[in-house]
Amino acid sequence: MPGDGLTPAQMADLVICVNDNYPPDKSFEYLFATDQQVFEVVNRLFPDAKRELEGGEYITRFVSYRETGTAQFVRPGQTRAPTLVNVMKKLTIGWCHTAADYGVLREQLLAAKGDSTKLIDHIKGQRMTTQVDLAAMIERAFWEAPSSTDDRIPYNAAYYIVPITGAQVTAGTGAGAFQGQNPTGFSTVAGIDGSDSTYSRWRNWNSVAAASDGSYTNDDEDRLGRMFRHLNFEAPATAEDLSKPAFQNRRMYLNETSLQNMERAAKNQNANVGWDLAYAQGRTTFKGMPLKWIPSLDTYRACWGYYPIIMLNFAYLYPVVRREVFFNQSTYPATAEKPDLTVTWVDVDYNIICTNRQQVGGVHSYVAAA
């Protein structure tokens, strides 16, 4: 056969063959064990044991928004009056589609002719870089402002955890309460209206920071302590407890300014401020929980307020992934426009669902009174 002996179909077959015979490790954590990125959220949301797979046009779940009120003490033989009480509400969210691609040139395939190891390593490297790119985008999107007009954007922490409003600060509830209703621009959260008193339990905890500059004061410590208790967070009895699932699910995230101020308070431990803080072996903790800096929180966003400190319980927040579309690969032969390029698309269809807004987390941040 004249030419270089590689037709568009053969080029695609080579890429498919490598991907089929040398797939990524099935463990999700292995995919992102990389020094290039730190996947704090992705590796907590998407491990094999946590992902829920399903199909369908929408993601749906039912949550209970209150007790039935039918519990009672009774005497033997007492006549009872049964009731039918509907305390379930349906959550409905759409799918979000993410995609990234990598290409392999005919020249690269020919350069590896007679050296299968070189070809395999090249394609695996391209694939890994693309998967990391997708994971990094998912990680960033978790902290961004949710959009009520762009259905491409998945639901995230800022969708389910809403900061205090200026009106609530003026009303005097800045010390903290379950008062985070619907995020700005939304009339519901996953189909449930948090502003409706019927669904008052579909609200997250929030409080206001004492100062507008990220300072750490007695008031801040008290309000963080209240949030800690109301979210049913617990201090680990020993350092080893932090590796247990319950403590792995409960996390504290914050911006760098607040972290530095809390670190300083911990180092200068005294009777005036900082008793809930501890500093040991280069790490600061609040009530035994490590403080984790998230660079995205350094940038002001109205969806978080100024200098946010966030408590998050991943036990109530998890991804639903469309069946067969989790880092799924589709390889396409070269075209007339690009006859020497074989392209592979990597796709993930998912969205994030919350099953309990009162326990999923809270945010402490500065918002001016209004």
C-alpha positions in Angstrom: 0.0 0.0 0.0 1.5 3.4 -1.0 2.1 6.1 1.6 2.9 5.8 5.2 0.6 2.8 5.7 -1.6 4.6 8.3 -5.1 5.4 7.2 -7.4 7.5 9.4 -9.2 4.3 10.5 -5.9 2.6 11.4 -4.8 5.7 13.4 -8.0 5.6 15.4 -7.7 1.9 15.9 -4.2 2.3 17.4 -5.5 4.8 19.9 -8.5 2.7 20.8 -6.3 -0.4 21.2 -4.0 1.3 23.6 -6.9 2.7 25.7 -8.7 -0.7 25.8 -5.7 -2.7 26.7 -4.0 -0.2 29.1 -7.0 1.5 30.8 -6.6 3.8 33.9 -6.7 2.1 37.3 -10.3 1.5 38.2 -9.8 3.3 41.5 -10.8 6.9 41.1 -8.2 8.1 43.7 -5.4 6.6 41.6 -6.4 8.7 38.6 -5.7 11.9 40.5 -2.7 11.0 42.7 -0.7 13.7 41.0 1.7 16.3 42.2 0.5 18.8 39.7 -2.9 19.4 41.4 -4.4 19.0 44.8 -7.9 17.6 44.5 -9.4 18.2 47.9 -13.0 18.2 46.8 -12.9 15.8 43.8 -11.3 13.0 45.7 -13.9 13.4 48.5 -16.9 13.6 46.2 -16.1 11.0 43.5 -14.4 7.9 45.1 -15.8 4.6 43.9 -17.7 4.0 47.1 -19.5 7.4 47.0 -20.6 7.8 43.4 -24.2 7.0 42.6 -24.8 5.8 39.0 -28.1 6.2 37.3 -29.8 7.1 34.0 -32.9 9.0 33.2 -33.7 12.6 32.0 -33.3 14.1 35.4 -31.8 13.2 38.8 -34.6 12.8 41.4 -34.6 12.0 45.1 -37.1 12.3 47.9 -36.3 14.0 51.2 -38.3 14.4 54.4 -38.8 18.0 55.5 -40.3 17.3 58.9 -41.5 14.5 61.2 -45.0 13.1 60.7 -46.2 14.2 64.2 -47.9 10.9 64.7 -45.7 9.5 67.5 -47.7 9.0 70.7 -47.7 7.1 74.0 -50.6 4.6 74.1 -52.3 2.2 76.5 -52.9 -1.5 75.7 -56.2 -1.8 73.8 -56.5 1.9 73.3 -58.3 3.0 70.1 -56.0 4.8 67.8 -56.7 7.3 65.0 -54.3 6.6 62.1 -53.4 9.5 59.8 -51.7 9.8 56.5 -49.2 12.6 56.6 -47.1 13.6 53.6 -43.7 14.8 54.8 -41.7 13.9 51.6 -40.6 16.4 49.0 -39.2 15.5 45.6 -35.8 16.9 44.6 -35.2 17.3 40.8 -32.0 18.5 39.2 -30.7 18.2 35.7 -27.6 16.7 34.3 -24.5 18.7 33.6 -22.1 17.7 30.8 -18.3 18.1 30.9 -15.9 17.3 28.1 -12.2 17.5 27.3 -10.2 16.1 24.4 -6.7 15.1 23.4 -5.3 14.5 19.9 -2.6 12.2 18.5 -0.9 13.1 15.3 0.1 10.6 12.6 3.7 11.8 13.0 3.6 10.8 16.7 2.2 7.3 15.8 4.9 6.8 13.1 7.6 8.0 15.5 6.6 5.1 17.8 6.6 2.5 15.0 8.4 -0.6 16.2 8.4 0.7 19.8 5.1 -0.1 21.4 6.2 1.1 24.8 6.8 4.6 23.4 3.4 4.6 21.8 1.6 3.4 25.0 3.4 5.9 27.2 2.5 8.7 24.9 -1.2 8.0 24.7 -1.5 7.2 28.4 0.2 10.5 29.1 -2.2 12.4 26.9 -5.1 10.7 28.5 -4.0 11.3 32.1 -3.4 15.0 31.3 -6.9 15.4 29.9 -8.5 13.6 32.9 -6.6 15.9 35.2 -7.8 18.9 33.2 -11.4 17.8 33.6 -11.0 17.1 37.4 -9.4 20.5 37.9 -12.4 22.2 36.2 -14.8 20.2 38.4 -12.8 21.2 41.5 -12.9 24.9 40.6 -16.6 24.8 39.8 -17.4 23.5 43.3 -16.6 26.9 44.8 -17.9 29.2 42.1 -21.1 31.2 42.2 -24.1 29.1 41.0 -25.9 30.3 37.9 -29.7 30.5 37.5 -29.3 31.2 33.7 -26.7 28.8 32.6 -27.7 25.1 32.9 -24.2 24.0 32.0 -23.0 24.8 35.5 -23.4 22.1 38.1 -24.9 22.6 41.5 -22.2 23.1 44.1 -21.3 24.2 47.7 -22.4 27.8 47.0 -25.8 26.5 45.8 -26.6 24.5 48.9 -24.8 26.7 51.5 -26.0 30.4 51.4 -24.4 33.2 53.4 -26.2 35.6 55.7 -28.0 38.5 54.0 -27.7 42.2 54.9 -31.3 42.1 56.0 -30.6 39.3 58.4 -27.6 41.1 59.8 -29.9 44.1 60.4 -32.5 41.9 62.0 -30.0 40.8 64.6 -29.5 37.2 63.7 -25.8 37.5 62.9 -24.7 35.2 65.8 -26.0 32.4 63.6 -29.1 30.4 62.7 -30.5 28.0 60.1 -31.5 30.9 57.9 -29.8 30.3 54.5 -32.7 30.1 52.1 -32.4 30.3 48.3 -29.2 31.5 46.6 -29.4 34.8 44.7 -31.3 34.4 41.4 -33.0 31.2 42.4 -36.5 30.6 43.6 -35.8 27.1 44.9 -32.9 24.9 45.9 -33.3 21.6 43.9 -37.0 22.2 43.6 -37.7 23.1 47.2 -38.3 26.7 48.2 -36.2 27.5 51.3 -38.0 30.8 51.8 -41.3 29.0 52.4 -41.8 28.4 56.2 -43.2 25.0 55.4 -39.7 24.0 54.4 -37.8 25.8 57.1 -35.6 22.8 57.6 -34.4 23.2 54.0 -32.1 26.0 55.1 -28.4 26.0 56.0 -26.6 27.6 58.9 -24.9 30.9 58.5 -23.5 33.8 60.6 -21.8 37.1 60.1 -18.1 37.8 60.8 -17.4 40.5 63.4 -15.0 42.5 61.2 -14.8 43.4 57.6 -11.1 42.7 57.3 -11.0 39.0 58.1 -9.8 39.5 61.7 -10.3 36.7 64.2 -12.0 37.9 67.4 -13.8 36.4 70.4 -17.2 36.9 68.6 -15.9 35.0 65.6 -14.7 32.2 67.8 -18.1 32.0 69.6 -20.0 32.0 66.3 -17.8 29.4 64.7 -18.3 27.3 67.9 -22.1 27.7 67.6 -22.0 26.6 64.0 -19.8 23.6 64.9 -22.3 22.5 67.5 -25.5 23.1 65.5 -24.0 21.1 62.6 -23.3 18.2 65.0 -19.6 18.4 64.3 -17.5 16.6 66.9 -14.0 17.1 68.0 -11.8 14.0 67.5 -10.6 12.4 70.7 -7.3 11.6 69.2 -5.3 12.5 66.1 -5.9 8.9 64.7 -9.7 9.6 64.8 -9.2 12.1 61.9 -8.7 9.2 59.5 -12.1 7.7 60.4 -15.0 8.2 57.8 -17.0 10.5 60.1 -14.2 12.9 60.5 -13.0 12.6 56.9 -16.5 13.8 55.8 -16.4 16.8 58.1 -14.1 19.6 56.9 -13.4 23.2 57.5 -12.4 25.4 54.5 -11.4 29.0 54.5 -9.6 31.8 52.8 -5.9 32.6 53.3 -6.4 35.9 55.3 -8.7 34.2 57.9 -6.3 31.2 58.0 -3.3 33.4 58.8 -5.2 35.3 61.5 -6.4 32.0 63.1 -2.8 30.6 62.9 -1.5 33.8 64.6 -4.2 33.5 67.3 -3.3 29.8 67.9 0.5 30.6 68.1 -0.2 33.4 70.6 -2.5 31.3 72.6 -3.8 33.3 75.6 -6.8 33.8 77.8 -8.3 36.4 75.5 -8.7 34.6 72.3 -7.9 31.3 70.7 -8.8 28.6 73.2 -10.7 26.6 70.6 -7.7 26.8 68.3 -4.6 24.6 68.6 -1.3 24.7 66.8 0.9 21.7 66.6 3.4 20.2 64.1 2.8 23.1 61.7 -1.0 22.7 61.5 -3.8 24.8 63.0 -7.0 23.1 64.1 -10.4 24.4 65.4 -11.9 22.1 68.0 -9.5 19.4 66.6 -10.6 19.9 63.0 -7.8 20.8 60.6 -8.2 24.1 58.7 -7.9 23.7 54.9 -7.1 26.7 52.7 -9.0 26.9 49.4 -7.4 29.4 47.0 -10.7 30.0 45.3 -12.1 31.5 48.6 -9.5 34.3 48.5 -11.4 36.0 45.7 -14.5 37.9 46.9 -17.8 36.4 45.6 -21.2 37.6 46.7 -22.3 33.9 46.9 -19.9 33.5 50.0 -19.5 37.0 51.4 -16.1 38.4 52.5 -13.5 36.1 54.1 -15.7 33.0 54.3 -15.1 30.2 56.7 -17.0 27.1 55.7 -17.9 23.9 57.5 -18.9 21.1 55.2 -20.2 17.6 55.8 -19.7 15.4 52.7 -22.0 12.8 54.2 -24.9 14.8 52.9 -23.4 16.0 49.6 -22.5 13.6 46.8 -22.4 13.3 43.0 -24.8 11.4 40.8 -23.1 10.3 37.7 -24.8 9.2 34.5 -24.3 5.6 33.9 -21.5 4.8 31.4 -20.5 8.5 31.2 -17.8 8.8 33.9 -14.5 9.7 32.2 -15.9 7.8 29.2 -13.7 8.0 26.0 -14.8 8.3 22.4 -12.1 8.3 19.7 -12.8 9.7 16.2 -10.8 9.2 13.0 -9.0 12.0 11.2 -11.1 14.2 8.9 -10.6 15.9 5.5 -9.9 19.2 7.3 -7.3 17.6 9.7 -6.2 14.4 8.0 -3.3 13.7 10.3 -5.1 14.1 13.7 -7.0 11.5 15.7 -9.1 13.0 18.5 -10.4 11.4 21.6 -13.1 13.1 23.7 -13.4 12.4 27.5 -16.9 13.0 29.0 -18.4 13.2 32.5 -22.1 13.7 33.0 -23.0 14.5 36.6 -24.5 16.8 39.1 -24.2 17.3 42.9 -27.1 16.6 45.2 -27.7 17.5 48.9 -30.0 15.4 51.1 -30.0 17.5 54.2 -29.3 21.3 54.1 -29.4 21.7 57.8 -26.6 19.3 58.3 -24.6 19.7 55.1 -22.7 22.7 56.3 -22.6 26.4 57.0 -20.7 29.6 56.3 -19.4 32.4 58.5 -18.5 35.5 56.5 -18.7 39.2 56.5 -21.8 40.8 55.0 -22.7 44.4 55.6 -26.0 45.2 57.2 -28.7 46.4 54.8 
